[in-house]
Amino acid sequence: MKHFYILFLIVFSINFAFAQDITGTVTDSSGIPLAGVNVLEKGTMNGVITDFNGNYSISVNSDATLVFSYVGYNTAEVEVNNQTSINVSLQEGVSLDEIILVGSRSPRRTATDTPVPVDVIDVANLATTTGKVEINEILQYAAPSFNATKQSGSDGADHIVPASFTWFRT
């Protein structure tokens, strides 16, 4: 058992002997530092992100490949080859030229020729058909996108947590 521990220690000390710290800066093509660039050791989960000045520091194997990726820029791969400092300049990649919004308006809406969807809710009719008596419950039943929390006290705490709408539902 003693020999097993010695062998185990030797194997891991050899692994640490091949690891090295890499530092560097990531910039764009005009030399401006990029904050938040992903720096990963290829094929592993070992990675860091650059700070506000584009600087990073990572400990990798001496034969590793570093992968630099950032939204809107082309991914770059650099082999370490026993270097201790690697500075990278990322080139701009695909950018968004236009934004297209796609939406629909439910035909169940009361008024469909308005800039925003409008529902006219007959509260008296809903109160008699659903059995709900509080206005928050009636509105939540009639418009599922309406959210309001029920307060346990009657001290006006309803004004602390106001109602909200989820606009993604139609």
SULMONOR-V806405 format. One record per backbone hydrogen bond with DSSP energy under -1.0 kcal/mol. NH is the residue of the N-H (numbers start at 1). CO is the residue of the C=O. If there is no record, write none. Layout:
BEGIN
nh | co
NH | CO
NH | CO
END
This chain:
BEGIN
nh | co
5 | 1
6 | 2
7 | 3
8 | 4
9 | 5
10 | 6
11 | 7
12 | 8
13 | 9
14 | 10
15 | 11
16 | 12
17 | 13
18 | 14
20 | 60
22 | 58
23 | 84
24 | 56
26 | 54
27 | 88
28 | 32
31 | 28
34 | 26
36 | 50
38 | 69
39 | 48
40 | 67
41 | 46
42 | 65
44 | 41
48 | 39
50 | 37
51 | 55
54 | 51
56 | 24
58 | 22
60 | 20
62 | 18
64 | 61
66 | 78
67 | 40
68 | 76
69 | 38
73 | 70
74 | 91
76 | 68
78 | 66
80 | 64
82 | 62
83 | 80
86 | 23
88 | 25
90 | 27
93 | 72
109 | 106
111 | 118
118 | 111
123 | 121
126 | 122
127 | 123
128 | 124
129 | 125
130 | 126
131 | 127
138 | 134
139 | 135
140 | 136
141 | 137
142 | 138
143 | 139
146 | 143
147 | 164
159 | 156
160 | 157
161 | 157
164 | 147
166 | 145
END
